[in-house]
Amino acid sequence: MLPSCIICKKRKKKCDFNLPSCKHCESMGAHCEYYDEGLGNNVPREYLKSLDDNITLLKSEIEKYKKKIDKRTANNDIVITNKNKLYETVKNGTFIEGRDSVLQYYGPCSLVSMVYMSSIMLKLKNSSIDQISVLEYKAIPPVKVSFDYSLITNDHSRILISNYLNNIYPYFPLLSESFFHFDLMVKNYPDSKQMYIILILLVSSAQIMRKRWDFITIKVMLQQKVVEMMKTKLGNEDGDTLLILLFYALYELLDPEVGVSVWKTLSLACDIAERLQLKNYDDTIPLPGTISKSIPRSNFLKVLTLLDTETMICIGKLPLIDLTNGQYLITDNRSMELSFVEAADKMKFFKTLYENTSGCDISKLFQYPNFHNRTNSDLWLIASPILSHRCSVCDVYFDSTVIEISRACISVITEYSNVHKKGILLYWIALSKLSIAIIDLTLIKKFYNTSYYGTISDGTIKDIITMGKQLLSQISSQWYYANTVKLFIDAITE
């Protein structure tokens, strides 16, 4: 048998994962002499195999979106103008290369896409869209802090637990006050509760450190401890594991400097939730698990759908947990059920607008009258890219569309103005929504008649934009990277 083909000799690459050279060796009846080698001494074959798998996956992803584009172009019966070409581009989303050369997809209603769209419409130069990826930045270099229980005093513990119960639990009702022992030092909690008390202190310290710098060291120490503990605690697919993932996803959203893994954490949580059939049973059937059995299923589903819906829509993707068929828990808690309805509305809205490939998108929205009478104050923020669309088919609806979007923008900015005093929880979601709201109002103010505001005066719009910019300034004072977005907003609102 021949030692190897000439191609392998020149490339000196592994050929055990279907590289062209491997196939050439096989066709010649050759046994590749580089079978157990990588590239030199520094690139192992495992890396090359992983690289090849990633390339295959990426090609598949690109082909999927290419087919969508081709199908949409073939079926679309409206005349494509330069403006509609921009809308089609924004609607298709974009890939941005992040750390470690990982490509991340940002869909139509993401901040990345809206920065691109507004840059074109306003004819701005040097708008670095790749710098607006709020998921790709670490403002604080990694710091190693040895874990030491003595650094968490009783006073620290009380402050963090009280902050969790007062400012976090009302929105994310997982572990209630009955879980805690205020007189116990953290290290004295039972082993079954250790992981969860440390997670809660981590979540609380991530929020409180924006105002209390002395909690930064505690936050860093706790985060490193949690990552270490999660390596051994995530083996089971039960309610306890789901609880750990939800708390850690919440932490990642509270602390945007942590990195890029929040959607990975949520994806894993959603996968476990589906296997546990979380949304298929009522609160009389608890999730399996030592700690989770004390938490109603509806509480789990509320937190999961909130984090999933807000995160995925902010990066322009359809949420992972599908509630559009009314498949969610029936509960006597009206507020809880309303949160499920609102999440389902956002999914239906996103699907209606961006998944159907034929016809005018604005016209499609107005085929569903319920979209105009929902309680979701920010529902129409999802439709922001429509501001770059206009065709003869949708002329009759366009005024109403602009009014709905402007109302959603005003509502988003006003609501964040009311809650910022307690402390913003989901930082980069707040940054995305506020920025998109300001971008939308700026475009409406510049390109469309003020009569589109309905009963809202031009002066009110200016005041709302100013209020939104003030909120962004406050966020950027607590989160360094937000300055990149703030500078862009300042540029378009001059």
C-alpha positions in Angstrom: 0.0 0.0 0.0 1.2 3.5 -0.8 2.3 5.6 2.2 0.2 8.7 1.1 -0.8 10.8 -1.8 1.2 13.8 -3.0 -1.6 16.2 -1.8 -1.3 15.0 1.8 2.5 15.3 1.7 2.2 18.9 0.6 -0.6 19.9 3.0 0.6 17.8 5.9 -2.9 17.9 7.3 -4.9 15.2 9.1 -7.1 13.3 6.7 -9.3 11.3 9.2 -12.3 13.7 8.9 -13.0 13.8 5.2 -10.7 16.5 4.0 -10.2 16.4 0.2 -6.7 15.0 0.7 -8.1 12.1 2.7 -10.5 11.2 -0.1 -7.7 11.4 -2.6 -5.6 9.0 -0.5 -8.5 6.6 -0.5 -9.1 6.8 -4.2 -5.4 5.9 -4.8 -5.5 3.1 -2.2 -3.0 5.0 -0.1 -2.6 5.0 3.7 -2.0 8.6 4.8 1.2 8.8 6.7 -0.1 11.9 8.5 -3.1 10.1 10.0 -2.0 10.7 13.6 -0.5 14.1 13.1 -1.9 17.6 13.2 0.0 20.7 11.9 3.4 20.7 13.4 3.5 20.3 17.2 1.0 23.0 18.1 -2.2 22.1 16.3 -3.7 18.7 17.4 -6.0 16.7 15.2 -8.9 17.3 17.7 -8.7 21.0 16.9 -8.7 20.4 13.2 -11.7 18.0 13.5 -13.5 20.7 15.6 -12.6 23.3 13.0 -13.9 21.1 10.2 -17.2 20.5 12.0 -17.6 24.2 12.6 -17.0 25.0 9.0 -19.6 22.4 7.9 -22.1 23.8 10.4 -21.5 27.3 9.2 -21.9 26.3 5.6 -25.2 24.7 6.4 -26.4 27.8 8.3 -25.4 30.1 5.4 -27.1 27.8 2.9 -30.3 27.9 5.0 -30.4 31.7 5.0 -29.5 31.8 1.4 -32.5 29.6 0.5 -34.7 31.9 2.6 -33.5 34.9 0.6 -33.9 33.2 -2.7 -37.4 32.0 -1.8 -38.4 35.4 -0.6 -37.2 37.1 -3.7 -39.0 34.6 -5.9 -42.3 34.8 -4.1 -42.4 38.5 -3.3 -45.0 40.2 -5.5 -44.1 43.8 -4.6 -41.9 46.2 -6.5 -38.4 46.3 -5.0 -37.1 49.8 -4.6 -33.8 51.0 -3.2 -35.6 51.5 0.2 -37.1 48.0 0.1 -33.7 46.6 -0.7 -32.4 48.0 2.5 -35.4 46.5 4.4 -34.8 43.1 2.8 -31.1 43.3 3.9 -32.0 44.2 7.4 -34.7 41.5 7.5 -32.2 38.8 6.6 -29.9 39.8 9.5 -26.2 39.6 9.6 -23.3 37.5 10.9 -20.6 39.2 13.0 -17.3 37.6 14.0 -16.8 37.6 17.7 -14.1 36.3 20.0 -12.3 33.1 19.0 -13.6 33.7 15.4 -17.1 32.5 16.3 -19.8 33.9 14.1 -22.9 35.2 15.8 -26.2 35.8 13.9 -28.1 39.0 14.6 -31.6 39.1 13.2 -33.8 41.9 11.9 -34.9 43.6 15.1 -31.6 43.4 16.9 -29.6 46.5 17.8 -26.9 45.5 15.4 -29.3 45.5 12.5 -31.0 48.7 13.5 -27.6 50.5 13.8 -26.8 49.4 10.2 -30.3 50.4 8.9 -30.2 53.9 10.5 -26.6 54.4 9.3 -27.7 53.9 5.7 -30.9 55.9 6.0 -29.2 58.8 7.7 -26.1 58.5 5.4 -23.7 58.2 8.3 -20.0 57.3 7.8 -17.8 55.1 9.9 -20.7 53.4 11.8 -18.8 50.4 13.1 -21.6 47.9 13.2 -19.2 45.2 14.5 -18.6 47.2 17.7 -22.3 47.4 18.5 -22.5 43.7 19.4 -23.3 44.0 23.1 -22.6 40.3 23.6 -19.0 40.4 22.6 -17.4 42.6 25.1 -15.6 42.2 28.4 -14.9 45.6 30.1 -13.2 44.0 33.1 -10.2 41.8 32.6 -10.4 38.4 34.2 -9.3 38.6 37.8 -8.6 35.6 40.1 -9.9 35.8 43.6 -9.5 32.9 45.9 -12.8 31.8 47.4 -13.0 32.5 51.1 -16.2 32.3 53.1 -14.9 34.8 55.6 -15.0 37.5 53.0 -18.8 37.2 53.0 -19.8 38.6 56.4 -23.3 38.4 58.0 -23.9 42.0 57.0 -22.9 41.3 53.4 -25.2 38.3 53.4 -28.2 40.2 54.8 -27.8 43.0 52.3 -27.5 40.7 49.3 -30.5 38.5 50.4 -32.6 41.5 51.2 -31.7 43.0 47.8 -32.7 39.8 46.1 -36.0 39.5 47.8 -36.9 43.2 47.3 -35.6 44.0 43.8 -35.1 40.7 42.0 -37.6 38.0 43.3 -40.7 40.1 42.4 -39.7 39.9 38.7 -38.1 36.5 38.8 -40.0 34.5 41.4 -37.9 31.4 42.0 -36.6 30.9 45.6 -38.8 32.7 48.1 -38.0 34.1 51.6 -38.7 30.7 53.2 -35.5 29.3 51.6 -33.2 31.6 53.6 -31.8 31.6 57.1 -30.8 35.1 57.9 -28.9 34.1 61.0 -26.8 31.5 59.3 -23.4 32.3 57.8 -23.2 31.2 54.1 -20.8 28.4 54.9 -23.2 26.9 57.4 -26.1 26.4 55.0 -26.9 22.7 54.4 -25.0 21.0 51.5 -28.2 20.7 49.6 -28.7 24.5 49.7 -25.0 25.6 49.2 -25.1 25.9 45.5 -28.3 27.9 45.4 -27.4 30.4 48.2 -24.1 31.1 46.4 -26.0 31.6 43.1 -28.5 34.0 44.7 -25.7 36.0 46.3 -24.0 36.1 42.9 -27.1 37.4 41.2 -27.7 40.0 43.9 -24.1 41.2 44.0 -24.1 41.6 40.2 -26.9 44.1 40.5 -25.9 45.9 43.7 -22.2 46.4 42.7 -23.4 49.1 40.2 -24.0 51.3 43.3 -21.8 49.6 45.9 -18.2 49.1 44.6 -17.3 47.1 47.7 -19.3 44.2 46.3 -17.3 43.8 43.1 -14.7 41.5 44.8 -17.5 39.4 46.3 -19.1 39.2 42.9 -15.9 38.0 41.2 -15.2 35.5 43.9 -18.7 34.1 43.8 -18.8 33.8 40.0 -15.6 31.8 39.9 -16.9 29.5 42.7 -20.2 29.0 40.8 -18.5 28.1 37.6 -16.4 25.6 39.4 -19.5 24.1 41.2 -21.5 23.9 38.0 -19.1 21.5 36.4 -20.2 18.9 38.9 -23.8 20.0 39.5 -25.2 19.9 36.0 -25.2 16.1 35.5 -28.9 15.5 36.0 -31.7 16.7 33.8 -34.1 17.6 36.7 -35.7 20.7 38.2 -32.7 21.4 40.3 -30.4 21.7 37.3 -33.0 23.9 35.5 -33.0 26.1 38.6 -29.2 26.5 38.5 -29.3 27.4 34.8 -32.0 30.0 35.3 -30.1 31.7 38.1 -26.9 31.7 36.1 -28.6 33.0 32.9 -30.1 35.8 35.1 -26.7 36.6 36.4 -25.3 36.8 32.9 -28.0 39.3 31.9 -27.4 41.3 35.1 -23.6 41.4 34.5 -23.0 42.0 30.8 -19.2 42.0 31.2 -19.4 38.3 31.9 -19.1 37.4 28.2 -21.1 35.8 25.5 -22.6 32.6 26.8 -26.1 33.7 27.9 -28.0 32.3 25.0 -26.0 29.0 25.4 -27.1 28.8 29.0 -30.7 29.6 28.0 -30.6 27.1 25.2 -29.6 24.3 27.6 -32.3 25.5 30.1 -35.0 25.4 27.4 -33.8 21.9 26.3 -34.1 20.6 29.9 -37.5 22.3 30.3 -38.9 20.6 27.2 -37.7 17.2 28.4 -39.3 17.8 31.8 -42.5 18.9 29.9 -42.5 22.1 32.0 -45.4 23.7 30.1 -47.6 20.5 29.9 -48.7 20.1 33.5 -50.2 22.4 36.1 -48.8 23.4 39.5 -50.1 20.3 41.2 -47.3 18.3 39.7 -43.9 19.7 40.9 -40.7 19.3 38.9 -38.4 16.5 40.1 -35.6 17.7 42.4 -34.7 18.4 46.0 -35.0 22.2 45.9 -37.1 22.7 42.8 -40.1 20.7 44.1 -40.9 23.6 46.4 -41.3 26.0 43.4 -44.5 26.0 41.3 -44.1 25.0 37.7 -45.7 28.3 36.7 -42.9 30.3 38.4 -40.3 28.3 36.5 -42.1 28.9 33.2 -42.6 32.6 33.8 -38.9 33.2 34.5 -37.8 30.9 31.6 -40.1 32.5 29.0 -39.2 36.0 30.1 -35.5 35.5 29.9 -35.8 33.4 26.6 -38.2 35.9 24.9 -36.3 39.1 25.9 -32.9 37.6 25.0 -33.7 36.0 21.7 -35.8 38.9 20.3 -33.0 41.4 21.3 -30.6 39.5 19.1 -33.3 39.1 16.4 -34.2 35.4 16.8 -37.4 33.5 17.5 -37.6 32.5 21.2 -36.8 28.8 21.9 -39.9 28.0 24.1 -42.9 28.1 21.7 -46.1 29.3 23.3 -47.9 30.3 20.1 -50.3 27.4 20.2 -51.6 28.3 23.6 -49.5 25.4 25.1 -48.7 26.8 28.5 -49.8 26.3 32.1 -53.3 27.3 33.1 -53.0 29.1 36.4 -55.3 31.0 38.7 -52.7 33.8 38.9 -54.0 36.4 36.4 -50.6 38.3 36.4 -48.8 35.0 35.7 -51.1 34.0 32.9 -50.8 37.5 31.4 -47.0 37.1 31.2 -47.5 33.9 29.1 -49.9 35.6 26.8 -47.5 38.5 26.2 -44.6 36.2 25.5 -46.9 34.2 23.0 -47.9 37.5 21.4 -44.3 38.5 20.8 -43.6 35.1 19.2 -46.6 35.3 16.9 -45.7 38.9 16.0 -42.1 37.9 15.1 -43.3 34.9 13.1 -45.9 36.8 11.2 -43.5 39.6 10.3 -40.2 37.8 9.5 -41.0 34.1 8.8 -43.6 34.4 6.1 -41.7 34.9 2.8 -44.3 36.3 0.5 -46.2 39.6 0.2 -45.9 42.9 2.0 -44.9 42.5 5.6 -46.9 45.5 6.8 -50.0 44.2 5.2 -49.5 40.8 6.9 -49.5 42.5 10.3 -52.8 44.2 9.7 -54.4 40.9 8.9 -54.3 40.2 12.6 -56.3 43.0 14.4 -55.4 41.6 17.8 -51.9 43.0 17.4 -53.3 46.5 17.8 -55.2 45.8 21.1 -52.6 43.9 23.2 -51.2 44.8 26.6 -47.5 44.5 25.4 -46.4 48.1 25.4 -43.2 47.2 23.5 -44.7 44.7 21.0 -44.3 47.0 18.0 -40.6 47.6 18.8 -40.1 44.2 17.0 -41.4 45.9 13.8 -38.7 48.6 13.8 -37.1 47.5 10.5 -40.4 48.3 8.8 -39.4 52.0 8.9 -37.1 51.2 6.0 -39.9 49.7 4.0 -42.5 51.3 1.7 -44.5 49.9 -1.2 -47.8 50.5 -3.0 -49.4 47.5 -1.2 -48.9 48.9 2.3 -49.6 52.6 1.8 -53.0 52.4 3.4 -51.4 50.9 6.6 -48.2 52.8 6.8 -49.5 55.7 8.9 -50.9 53.4 11.5 -47.6 51.4 11.5 -45.6 54.4 12.3 -48.0 55.5 15.1 -47.8 52.0 16.6 -44.0 52.0 16.6 -43.7 55.5 18.0 -46.1 54.6 20.8 -44.0 51.5 21.6 -40.8 53.6 21.7 -42.4 56.2 24.0 -43.7 53.4 26.3 -40.3 51.7 26.5 -38.4 54.9 27.4 -41.0 56.0 29.9 -41.1 52.6 31.6 -37.3 52.4 31.9 -37.4 55.9 33.3 -39.7 54.7 36.1 -37.7 51.6 37.0 -34.1 52.8 36.8 -34.2 54.2 40.3 -34.5 50.7 41.7 -31.7 49.5 39.4 -31.9 48.1 35.9 -31.8 44.3 36.0 -31.2 43.1 32.4 -28.5 45.5 31.3 -27.9 44.8 27.7 -31.6 44.1 27.1 -32.2 47.6 28.5 -29.4 49.0 26.3 -30.9 47.4 23.2 -34.5 48.5 23.8 -33.7 52.0 24.7 -31.3 52.5 21.8 -33.7 51.0 19.3 -36.5 53.2 20.7 -34.3 56.4 20.3 -33.2 55.3 16.8 -36.9 54.7 15.7 -38.1 58.1 17.1 -35.2 59.8 15.4 -36.0 58.2 12.0 -39.7 59.0 12.4 -39.0 62.6 13.3 -36.7 63.0 10.3 -38.5 61.2 7.6 -42.2 61.2 8.4 -44.8 63.9 8.9 -45.4 64.7 12.5 -49.1 63.9 12.1 -48.0 60.3 12.4 -47.5 60.9 16.1 -51.3 61.1 16.4 -52.0 63.1 19.5 -48.3 63.4 20.5 -46.7 66.7 19.8 -43.3 67.1 18.1 -42.0 68.7 21.4 -43.1 65.6 23.3 -41.1 63.4 20.9 -38.0 65.6 21.5 -38.5 65.3 25.2 -38.8 61.5 25.1 -35.6 61.3 23.0 -33.8 63.4 25.5 -35.1 61.3 28.3 -33.9 58.1 26.5 -30.4 59.6 26.0 -30.2 60.5 29.7 -31.0 56.9 30.6 -28.3 55.7 28.2 -25.9 58.0 29.9 -26.7 56.5 33.2 -26.2 53.0 31.9 -22.9 54.0 30.3 -21.7 55.4 33.6 -22.1 52.0 35.1 -21.2 49.9 32.1 -18.2 51.0 30.1 -19.0 49.4 26.8 -22.4 51.1 26.6 -20.4 54.2 25.7 -19.9 52.8 22.2 -23.7 52.7 21.7 -24.1 56.0 23.4 -21.7 57.7 21.0 -23.6 56.3 18.0 -26.9 57.6 19.5 -25.4 61.0 20.1 -24.3 61.1 16.5 -27.7 60.4 15.0 -29.6 62.8 17.4 -27.3 65.8 16.9 
